[in-house]
């Protein structure tokens, strides 16, 4: 595992940006704007990044002042589709955006393999961070980001927005109050139809794209359209499969409801039963996370477009008095002998962003609904599930280091080697 200090990282690739940065500690380098509006930057303006730009710019007390992307076509598309960011400063290199001391916070909406490196660099530059899920490409990065956030005193929110949903928060309280009795199992369900991606030939990157920067810490591979926008999710070099893409929402909510953290063991099976294309990650996956007094199951099928147990994506908690369900259709309680009761709608990402902005303005990381302390754990469960799937056996997990015990193959997937010039920043 290669690492670098903050100064070396921010000078990497010949950019020399933010050279000589000194870690700011708890005090802010990026001063709050006199107008009391949070000055926000967006790093990565693809589909989800555009959504961030639209939502953050819609708040009266937030201004999106800068955006960054390695693909000029995405910059142009974002500006044309989100009029409120028409005046935002544009950067091809995210480090130039971080160099601006007037920016208070950033969204990190890059491919997964850049989430932790960019978030760490942002903390080094004194910014608060809203990082999309999963917060890291491997368990080592998740732990590093959690540690760095605590050291910095900055707000770091993971984009698992279910935690800001009022009905979900109410449902968790009901679970803790024993509404369905003793809960011994929860099932996180990820059922949906994701169409095959086919096979794409090697070709040149689109004109103007800094493909070396896009690859970043990942190994050098030839460009193909299937390793590019959105489809990168299905390649281990950049993504974490759909467990890390969508399943993390359900896993996070199941873990939240059960009140559990890192499991003592994990077992899994999975593979490709549907795809016959360039996919590397599974289309079918079943994972069991073991705890002392309960189990958390994850069930994924990417080739069904119908709902099971009332949800295409959701969580079912099983108690000795009934069940409680979270899902995109809302929250429901079913007690034995009683009719199902609907508690309310699913979470809105705006609520999660509002929570982030409120905590940024008050410099209150403890007030985050989806803070990195919890985000790093849920991200690591996804990685543990993928590791168990890839090695094909039950793994014991150290609750302190979060590493798999006595398994060299699993240990090799705990972290990655970083390409020279793109080493992981350390604080």
VEXKE-262959 format. One record per residue: residue in one letter; x, y, z of N, C-alpha, C in turn. Coordinates in steps of 0.02 Angstrom, whole numbers, plus 32768, in hexadecimal, padded with zeros to 4 digits. Example, Ala and Ser with C-alpha at 12.3 -4.5 7.8 and 13.67 -1.06 7.14 Angstrom:
A82947EE4818682677F1F818682947F5B8186S82827F90816282AC7FCB816582858002818A
This chain:
X802A7FC48000800080008000802C803E8000X802680677FCD804C80A57FC9802380DE7FE7X80448108800F80238143802A804F817F801EX803381B98026805A81F5801F804182288051X806A825980628052828C808F802982C08069X800B82ED808E7FDD831D806F7FFF8348803BX803C835D8049805F838B801C806F83687FDBX8088832A7FDF809A83057FA2805C82F87F77X802582E57F977FE982D57F707FCF83117F4AX7FCD83497F6B7FAF83847F4B7FDD83A27F17X801C838A7F13804983A07EDE804E836B7EA7X802983347EAE803082FB7E81801D830D7E39X803482E57E0B802582EB7DC4803C832D7DA6X806D834D7DC6808983897DAA805F83C77DB3X802683C17DD77FFA83FB7DDC8014842D7E0EX803384167E44804D84437E778018846C7E99X7FDA84527E9C7FA384777EB87F9F846E7F03X7F8E84A27F267F8A84A37F6E7FCC848D7F8DX8003849C7F6B804584877F83805184A47FC8X806E847B7FF3807F84918036804484998063X800C847880547FD1847F807E7FDF846580C4X7FC6848980F57FCE8474813B7F8A84608154X7F85842581737F44840D818B7F29843D81BEX7EEB845581B47ED3848C81DB7EB8847C8220X7EB2843B82327E96842B82727E4C843B8274X7E33845082AD7DEC845B82B57DD6849E8298X7E0284D082997DF08511827D7DED850E8232X7DC5853982147DB9853781CC7DEA856281A6X7E06854681707E2D856E81417DFE85928111X7DCB856E80FA7D99858C80CE7D6785B280F8X7D6E85F480FB7D45861E81287CFC8620810FX7CCF8622813F7C888628812D7C7C86698108X7C53866780D57C4386A280AD7C1F86D680D8X7C2F871680CF7C0D874B80F67BC2874980EFX7BA9873280B67B61873080AA7B3F86F780CEX7B6786CD80F17B4D869281147B37865B80E3X7B45866380A47B37862E80747B7386008071X7B6685BF80737B9B858E806D7BB2858E8024X7BF38596801B7C1185947FD77C27854C7FCAX7C06852D7F9A7C0C84E57F8F7C2A84D67F4BX7C5384A27F477C6E848A7F087C5784447EFAX7C5284327EBA7C3E83EF7EA57C7883D07E7EX7C9183987E967CC783757E747CAA83367E54X7CA383387E127C8283037DEC7C3B83197DDCX7C2E83297D9C7BEB83437D8A7BC983187D55X7BCF82D67D5D7BA782A97D357B5F82AB7D4EX7B3982757D427AF282767D547AE582877D9DX7B0682647DCB7AFC82717E127B1A82B47E26X7B5382C67E077B7183067E167B4483407E01X7B2383397DC77AF3836D7DB27ABA83727DE5X7AA683397DFF7A7083397E327A8883607E70X7AC683547E847AE1837B7EBC7AE183C57EADX7AF783D67E717AF9841D7E5E7AB4843C7E60X7A8384197E467A3E84337E457A23843B7E8BX7A2D84087EB67A10840B7EF97A33843D7F25X7A76843C7F277A9A846A7F537A8E84B37F3EX7A8C84BF7EFD7A8285047EE67A3B851D7EF3X7A0D84EF7F0279C885037F0E79BC851C7F55X79EB85107F8279E485287FC679F785727FC9X79CF85997FEC79DB85E17FF07A1D85F38011X7A3585C7803D7A7285D680627AAF85AF8047X7AAB859A80087AE385767FEA7AED858E7FA2X7B2B85977F8F7B3C85AB7F4B7B70857B7F2FX7B61855C7EF77B9285317ED57BBF855F7EACX7BFD85687EC37C29859A7EA67C5E857C7E78X7C6785397E7A7C9A851A7E517C8884D27E43X7C9B84BA7E077C9084747DF57CCF845A7DD3X7CD784187DD67D1383F97DB97D0183B67D9BX7D1F83A87D617D1883677D417D4F835F7D0DX7D6583217D037D9983147CD17D7D83127C8BX7D3B83107C857D1A830C7C447CF8834F7C34X7D1183767C047CF383B77BF57CAB83B17BDEX7C9983787BC17C53836F7BAB7C24836E7BE6X7C3A83527C1E7C1083507C597C0A83957C79X7C4083BC7C767C3D84017C8E7C0884287C67X7C0C84237C257BDD84477BF97B9584307C06X7B8C83EE7C0D7B4983D37C197B2D83EB7C5BX7B5783EC7C8F7B4084027CD17B2A844B7CCFX7B5284757CAF7B4284BC7CAD7B0284C97C84X7AF784A17C517ABB84AC7C287A7C84937C4BX7A83845F7C757A4984427C957A3A845F7CDAX7A6B84817CF87A61849F7D3A7A7184E97D34X7A4085127D227A4D855A7D177A6C857E7D53X7A5D85667D8F7A7685887DCB7AC285847DD3X7AE385587DAD7B2C85537DB37B4F85707D75X7B2A85967D4E7B4685B27D107B8485DC7D1EX7B8685FD7D577BBE86287D677BF486077D90X7BEE85C67D9D7C1F85A27DC57C62859E7DA1X7C9885A57DC67CDB859D7DAB7CE585547D97X7D0785497D5F7D1285057D457D5B84F17D4EX7D6684B37D657DA984987D6D7DAC84527D4FX7DDE84457D267DE984027D0B7E0A83D67D40X7E2E83F47D6F7E5283D07DA37E3383E37DE7X7E1B83B27E0C7DF883C17E4B7E2583E57E7DX7E6783DB7E777E9483FB7EA77E9484477EA0X7E8784607E657E8184A87E5C7E4484C37E81X7E0D849D7E7F7DD184B17EA47DE084B37EEFX7E0484817F087E13847E7F4F7E4284B67F65X7E6784D27F357E9685077F457E7385487F59X7E34854F7F467E0E858D7F547DFC858F7F9EX7E1885BD7FC57E0B85BF800D7DC685D9801FX7DA285F47FEE7D5F860E7FFD7D2985D87FF8X7D3B859D7FE07D0A85677FDB7D068544801FX7CC9853D80387CBD8520807A7CB684D48079X7C9784BA80447C86847380437C85845A7FFBX7C8984187FF47C8783F97FB27C5D83BA7FB3X7C4083AC7F7A7C23836A7F6C7C5683427F45X7C6183037F597C8D82D67F357C6182A37F11X7C5A82AC7ECF7C2B82847EA77C5182657E6CX7C8B824C7E7A7CB7822C7E497CA781E27E46X7CC881BC7E1A7CC681737E207CE1815E7E65X7CCD81227E7B7CDC810C7EBF7D26810D7ED0X7D5180FD7EA07D9980F67EAF7DB981397EBFX7D9581707EB27DAE81B37EC37D8D81CF7F02X7D5A81AE7F1D7D3581CB7F567D6281DC7F91X7D8881AC7FA97DB181B97FE47DEC81E77FD5X7E1281DD7F9E7E49820C7F917E3282547F8BX7DFB82617F687DE382A67F627DCA82C07FA5X7DA682977FCA7D8C82AC800B7DC582BD803BX7DF98294803C7E3282A280677E5582E28052X7E5D82EC80117E7C832A7FF97E518367800CX7E0F835F800A7DE38396801E7DEA83A68068X7DF0837480917DFB838080D97E3D83A380E5X7E70838F80BF7EB183B080C57EAC83FA80B3X7E7F840A80857E76844F806F7E458475809BX7E2C845680CF7E00847880FE7DB8847A80EBX7DA2844C80C07D5C844C80A97D33841880D0X7CF3842780D87CC283F580EC7CB183CB80AEX7C9D838C80B97C96835D80817C5383388084X7C2F8339804C7BF7830C80417C0F82DC800BX7C1C829D801F7C37826C7FF17C0182397FE0X7BF8822B7FA07BC781F97F8C7BDC81B47FA5X7BAA818A7FAA7BB781457FC07BD2811B7F86X7BFA80E87F937C1C80DB7FD37C53810E7FDEX7C63811E801C7C93815380297CDA81408015X7CE580FF80077D2980E87FF87D2780AB7FCBX7D5D809F7FA87D6380677F7A7D7A80277F9CX7D92802D7FDA7DA67FF280017DA28003804BX7DAA7FD080757DA27FD980BD7DD8800680DAX7E157FFE80C37E4C802880DB7E3C807280D1X7E22808480967E1180C980887DD880E280B5X7DA780B680C27D6F80CA80ED7D8880DB8133X7DB580B2814D7DD080C0818F7DFA80FF818FX7E21810A81597E4B814581557E2081848153X7DE98182812E7DBE81BD81297D9B81CB816CX7D858197818E7D66819F81CF7D9781C08200X7DD581A882007E0881C4822D7E17820C821CX7E1E821A81DB7E2F825E81C57DF7828F81D6X7DB9827A81CE7D8182A681DE7D8282B98228X7D8E828882527D908295829A7DC982C582ABX7E0282BC828B7E3B82E782987E2F832E8280X7E0D833582497E038377822B7DCE83A1824FX7D9E8380826D7D6683A4828A7D3383BC8258X7D3A83A782197D0D83BB81E37CD1838B81DEX7C9D83A281BE7C63837981B07C71834D8173X7C67830C817A7C6D82DE81417C2D82B38141X7C0382BF81117BC3829C810B7BC6826C80D0X7BB3822D80DC7BAC81FD80A47B6682028088X7B6081F880467B20820080247AF181C5802CX7AE881AE80687AB5817B80777A7A81A08096X7A5181BE806B7A1F81EF807F79E581D380A6X79DE819080A879A9817380D079AC81888118X79E78197813079EE81AA817779D181EF8187X79C18215815379A08255815F795582538151X793C8219814178F48212813478CD820E8175X789C8239817E7878823D81BD785481FC81CDX783481DD819A7810819F81A8783F816681B8X787B8165819978AC813281AA78C6813C81F1X78D1817A820478E98188824878B38174827BX78758181826A783E816D8295783B8121829BX784580FF8262784280B68262787A8097828DX78B580B4828A78ED809C82B478DC80A482FEX78BD80DC831078A880E68355787680B1836AX784780A1833E7815806D834D7837802A8356X7868801B832C788C7FDC833478AD7FD88378X78CF800E838B78F2801083CB78C1800B8405X7884802483FB78518021842F782E7FDD8431X78407FAF840478267F6B840677E37F6183E4X77D37F8A83B277917F84839277867F408373X77BA7F1F835877B27EDC833B77D47EA78367X77E17EB983A578007E8983D3784B7E8383C8X78657E4A83DB78AD7E3D83D378BD7E338389X78EB7E5C836F78FF7E578328793E7E2E8324X793A7DF7830079747DCB82FA79917DC982B3X796D7DE8828479857DE6823F796A7E228219X79947E3B81EB797D7E6E81BB79977E5A8176X796E7E66814479817E5780FF79847E9880D7X79BE7EA680BB79C77EDE808E79BC7EC58047X798C7EE2802479777EC97FE3798B7EFB7FACX79AD7EE27F7A79BE7F0A7F3F79AA7EE37F01X796C7EED7EEC79517ECB7EB179407F007E7DX795C7EFB7E43794C7F297E0D79677F0D7DCBX79527F2B7D95796A7F167D54799E7F487D3BX79DB7F327D367A117F597D177A237F377CD6X7A187F5A7CA07A227F3B7C5E7A6B7F297C52X7A787EF57C2B7ABD7EE37C197AE07F1D7BF6X7B227F1F7BFA7B497F567BDC7B6C7F407B9CX7B677F007B8A7B877EE97B4D7BD27EE87B53X7BF37EE47B1A7C3C7EE47B187C537F1E7AECX7C817F457B077C997F817AE37CE37F797AD3X7CF77F8D7A967D3E7F887A837D687FBF7AA3X7DA97FB47AA47DD77FE87ABB7DD880207A87X7DDC805D7AA07DDC80977A737DFF80D17A95X7E0481097A747E2281457A927DEF81677ABFX7E0581877AF57DD781AE7B1F7DBA81E87AF7X7D8082017B0B7D63823B7AE97D9382777AEAX7D8D82A17AB87DB982DC7AB27DB383087AEFX7DEC831E7B087DED834C7B407DEC832C7B84X7DE282EB7B887DDE82C87BC87E2482B97BE2X7E2F82C87C227E6D82B57C437E64826F7C5FX7E70823D7C357E6381F87C477E9381E07C7EX7ED081F87C7D7EFF81E47CB17EE681FB7CF6X7ECB82387CF97EAF82507D387E7182287D4BX7E4882167D197E0D81EE7D287E2181AC7D47X7E54818B7D2B7E6C814C7D487E8881577D8EX7EAD818D7D987EC7819E7DD97EED81667DFAX7ED881507E357EFC811B7E597EF580D67E3BX7EC780CD7E0C7EBA808B7DEF7EF080797DBBX7EF880397DAD7F2880247D7A7F1780417D35X7F4A80497D0C7F3E80617CC87F1E802A7C9EX7EE580397C817EC1800A7C557EAF80307C16X7EA7800D7BDE7E8F802F7BA17E49804A7BACX7E3980807B8B7DF7809E7B907DC480747B6AX7D8A80687B8A7D4F804D7B677D1280727B83X7CDD80757B5C7CA080967B737C8280747BB0X7C9080347BB87C7480107BF27C9B801C7C32X7CD6803A7C2D7CFB804D7C697CF480987C76X7CC380B67C587CBB80FE7C587C7D81117C7FX7C5B81467C6C7C2581627C957BF2812E7CA9X7BE5812B7CE87BB780FF7D0C7BCA80B67D09X7BDE809B7CCF7BED80547CCB7C2B80417CF3X7C5380727D077C8D80637D317C7980407D72X7C3A80477D877C2480257DC47C307FDA7DC2X7C337FBD7D867C347F747D807C7A7F587D75X7CAC7F817D857CF27F6B7D7F7D167F777DC1X7D387F447DDA7D567F477E1C7D8B7F7F7E23X7DAB7F927DEE7DDE7FC77DF27DC080097E09X7D8080157DF97D6280567E057D2480547E31X7CFE801F7E2D7CBE801A7E507CBC7FE17E81X7C817FD77E9E7C777FA47ED27C3A7F797EC2X7C277F767E827BEB7F527E707BAD7F757E8AX7B737F547E837B367F757E997B2D7F717EE4X7B527F467F067B507F477F4F7B697F8B7F69X7B9E7FA47F4B7BB87FE57F607B94801F7F3FX7B7280127F097B5080477EE37B0B80567EFFX7AE280237F047A9D802B7F1C7A9080047F5CX7AAC7FC87F607AA17F9E7F9B7AB87FBE7FDCX7AE87FEC7FD77B01800C80147AC980328038X7A98804C80147A5F806E80357A3A803D8061X7A2A800280467A047FD1806C7A2E7FB480A5X7A6E7FA880997A997F8D80CD7AA07FC08106X7AA87FFF80F47AAF803481277A7080388151X7A368035813279F7803A815779EB7FFC8182X79FD7FC1816879F57F8481907A227F8681CDX7A5F7F9B81C37A8F7FA081FB7A787FD4822EX7A5E800B82167A43804082417A0A8025826CX79DB8003824D79A37FE8827279B67FB482A5X79E67F89829379FD7F5582C17A2A7F7182F8X7A477FAB82EC7A757FC9831D7AB77FA48321X7AD17F8E82E77B0F7F6782E67B447F8B82BDX7B827F7482C57BBB7F9282A17BDE7F5F8275X7C1E7F5782817C457F26825A7C337EE08270X7C247EB282427C117E6E82557C4C7E45826DX7C3D7E0E828F7C727DE182A57C867DB0826EX7C597DA6823E7C687D7A82057C3A7D8C81CBX7C507D79818F7C287D8581537C327D4B8123X7BFD7D3581047C007D0180D07BD57D188096X7BE67D00805A7BC37D18801F7BCA7CE97FE5X7B9B7CEF7FB87BA07CCE7F777B837CFD7F44X7B9D7CF97F077B847D257ED37BAA7D1B7E93X7B8F7D377E5E7BB07D317E1D7B847D4F7DE7X7B917D3B7DAA7B6C7D557D717B407D1D7D54X7B007D237D607ACF7CF47D457AAA7D117D0AX7AAF7D527D027A897D777CD07AB67D977C9CX7AE87DBB7CB27B147DDF7C847B447DB07C60X7B4C7DBD7C207B817D9E7BF87BA17DD57BD0X7BC57E007BF47BE07E3C7BD57C1F7E507BFAX7C2E7E917BFB7C6D7EA97C197C6B7EAF7C65X7C327EA37C847C2D7EA87CCD7C627E7D7CF0X7C807E977D257CAB7E707D517C867E607D93X7C597E8B7DA77C377E847DE87BF87E5A7DE1X7BDF7E3E7E197BA67E107E167B657E317E01X7B397E097DE37AF47E1E7DD97AC57DFC7E0BX7AE07DCB7E2F7ABA7DA67E617AE77D9C7E9EX7ACE7DAA7ED97AF97DA87F147ACE7D9E7F53X7AE67D737F7F7AC67D687FC07AFD7D697FF4X7AF67D9580267B2A7D9E80597B0A7D99809EX7B2D7D7880CC7B177D7581127B4C7D95813EX7B377DC881637B627DE881957B4C7DCE81D9X7B7C7DB281FE7B6D7D92823E7B7F7DC08279X7B4F7DC782A77B597DEB82E67B487DBC8320X7B567DD1835C7B4C7DA683957B037D93839EX7AD57DC283927A8F7DB683A17A607DBD8365X7A7C7DC5832A7A517DCD82EF7A797DC282AFX7A557DBE82787A737DB882367A597DF08209X7A857E0881DE7A727E3781AA7A7E7E158167X7A497E0C81407A4E7DEC80FF7A4A7E2180C8X7A717E1680937A6D7E4180587A5D7E15801CX7A297E277FF87A127DFF7FBE7A0E7E2D7F81X7A327E1B7F4D7A357E467F117A277E1F7ED2X79FA7E3A7EA979EE7E207E6679E77E5C7E38X7A0E7E5E7E047A0D7E977DD679E97E867D95X79C37E507D9679A17E3A7D5A79567E317D65X793B7E517D9978F37E4E7DA578D77E957DA8X789C7E9F7D8B787D7EE07D8D783B7EDE7DB4X78357EAD7DE177F97EA87E0A780C7EAC7E54X77DC7EBD7E7D77E97EC67EC477E07E847EE9X78087E7C7F1E78017E437F4B77FA7E5E7F91X77CE7E427FB777C17E597FFC77B07EA47FFCX778F7EBA7FC677787EFF7FC477AA7F327FACX77E77F1D7F9E781B7F4E7F8D78487F337F56X785E7F617F2B78957F507EFE78D77F5D7F22X78DA7F927F4679147FA27F7078FB7FB67FB4X790F7F917FE778F77FA1802A79147F72805EX78F87F76809A790F7F4D80D278D27F3280F6X78D57EF3810978A17ED5813378C27EBF8174X78A47ED581AC78BA7EBF81EE78897E8B8207X78A27E53822078787E1D8238787D7E188284X78447E2382A578407E1C82EE780F7DE68301X780D7DD6834177DF7DA1835677977DB8835CX778A7DFA835077467E138350772F7E2C830BX775C7E2982DA774A7E41829877867E5A8271X77797E81823D77AE7E9B821377A87EE6820BX77E07F0681FD77E27F4C81EC780B7F5381ADX77F27F7C817D78117F82813C78257FCA812DX78627FD381157877801280F67879800580ABX786780358084786F802C803C7861806D8018X786B806C7FD7786080A87FB0781780BA7FABX77EC808B7FBE77A5809B7FC3779380B88007X77C380BC803477B680D7807777C580A480ADX77A780AE80E777B280838121777080668138X776F8025814677338003815B77417FD48195X77107FCD81C277147F9F81FA76DC7F6C81F2X76ED7F2B81F876BC7EF581F576C27ECC8235X76927ED4826376917EAD82A076647E718297X76757E3A82B8764E7DFD82B276057E0A82C7X75D77DF9829B75907E0182A975757E47829DX759F7E75828375887EB9827675967ECC822DX75737EFE8215757E7F1681D175BF7F3E81CDX75DD7F3C8192761B7F638188760D7FAD8191X763C7FCF81B37637801781BE766F803B8199X765C806E8172768D8095814C76A480D08177X76E680D681807702810A81AA7712814A8185X772281458145773381818120775E817380E4X777081A780BE7797819E808077E08192808EX780481818058784C8175805B787081B98061X78B181B5806C78DA81F1807678E282198035X78EB825A803C78FB828780057944829D800EX796B82997FD879B182AB7FDC79BA82F37FF3X7989831E7FE6798E83647FFD799383688049X7970833C806C7973833D80B579BA832E80CDX79DC830180AA7A2082EF80BD7A50832980AEX7A46834A80767A70838380657A6283BE8094X7A2283C780A77A1183FC80D77A3483EF811AX7A3383B181307A55839F816E7A9F83AE816AX7ABE839F81307B0583AD81267B1283F8812AX7AEB842081077AF6846881077AEE8486814DX7ABB846F81717AB1848881B57AED847981E1X7B0A843D81D97B44842A82027B82845081ECX7B89845D81AB7BC1848581937BBD84CC81B0X7B8284EA81B07B7B852E81C77B8885358212X7B7A850082377B868501827F7BC684DC8293X7BEB84C482607C28849C826B7C1C8465829EX7BE9843C82907BD2840A82C07BD083C582A1X7C0983A3829A7C09835F827D7BDC832E82A3X7BD5833882E47BAC830A830B7B62830C82F8X7B4D834282D77B07834882C37AF683278281X7B28830C825E7B1C82EC821D7AF282AD8226X7AC182A481FA7A99826781FC7ABE822B81DEX7AE8823881AD7B0D8203818C7B57820F818FX7B70822081CA7BB6823081D37BE481F681C1X7C23820781B67C5281D6819C7C5F819D81CDX7C5481A8820E7C5E8172823D7C308137822CX7BF28146821B7BC3811182067BCD810081BCX7BDB813181937BE58125814C7C1E80F5813EX7C5480FD81637C8E80D181597C7D8089816AX7C53807F819D7C40803A81B07C15801B8179X7BE2803E81627BB68022812F7BDC801680EEX7C08804480DC7C33803980A27C5C7FFA80AAX7C787FF080E57CA27FB680F17C7B7F7580F0X7C3B7F7681057C127F3A80FF7C0B7F2680B5X7C037F57808A7BFF7F4880427C3F7F28802AX7C777F4380407CB77F26802B7CC07EE08047X7CAE7ED680867CB37E9380A47C877E61807DX7C4B7E76806A7C207E4A80437C3D7E398000X7C5B7E6B7FDF7C7B7E5E7F9E7CB97E337FA5X7CDF7E3E7FDA7D1B7E157FE57D077DCC7FF0X7CD47DC1801A7CBD7D7C80277CA37D5C7FE7X7C827D837FBD7C6A7D697F7E7CA47D557F51X7CD77D7D7F4F7D0F7D717F227D3C7D387F38X7D457D2F7F7A7D6F7CF87F917D477CB87F9BX7D057CBE7FA27CDA7C847FA47CD97C5D7FE4X7CE47C7F801D7CE17C5B805D7CCF7C8B8095X7CBA7C6D80CD7CA97C9381097CE87CB38126X7CE27CF281397D1B7D1881527D0C7D318198X7D3D7D2981C47D387D4882077D557D8E8203X7D387DBD82287D4B7E0382237D607E1E8267X7D997E4082687DB17E6182A47D887EA182AEX7D657EA982E77D3A7EE382F17D5F7F2582FAX7DA07F2183087DC87F5E83137DE87F7682D2X7E0B7F4882B07E2D7F5A82727E007F558234X7DC77F33823B7D987F2682057DB67EF981CFX7DEC7ED881DF7E0D7EAC81AF7DF57E6481B8X7DF87E3E81817DE87DF781847E217DD181A5X7E117DA281CF7E427D7F81F97E597D3F81D7X7E9A7D3481D67EB87CF581C07EA27CE1817AX7EA17D11814C7E8F7D0181077EB67D3080DAX7EEB7D1780BD7F187D4280947EF47D5D8056X7ECA7D3580377EA77D4C7FFB7E787D86800CX7E557D8180437E297DB780587E517DF5806DX7E887DEA808F7EB27E2280A67ECD7E4A806AX7ED97E2980337EF37E4B7FF87EC17E7C7FDAX7E817E747FEA7E4D7E9F7FD07E397ED68002X7E5C7EDA80397E4E7F0D806C7E627F538055X7E947F57802A7EAC7F9780107EC87F8C7FCBX7EDD7FC17FAA7EF77FBB7F667F3C7FDA7F62X7F5F7FCB7F2B7F9D7FEE7F1B7F8B802C7EF2X7FAB80647F017F9B80A37EE07FCE80B37EAAX7FB680C87E727FE180DA7E3B800C81167E4EX804A81167E388079814C7E4A805C81907E35X805F81BF7E62804382017E567FFC82097E6EX7FDC81D07E817F9781D27E997F9181AC7EDBX7FC581AF7F047FC4818C7F447F9081AB7F72X7F7881837FA17F4581997FD07F6281CD8000X7F42820680077F5A823780387F55821C807FX7F84822F80AA7F80821E80F07F84825D811AX7F63825C81527F618296817E7F8B828981BC
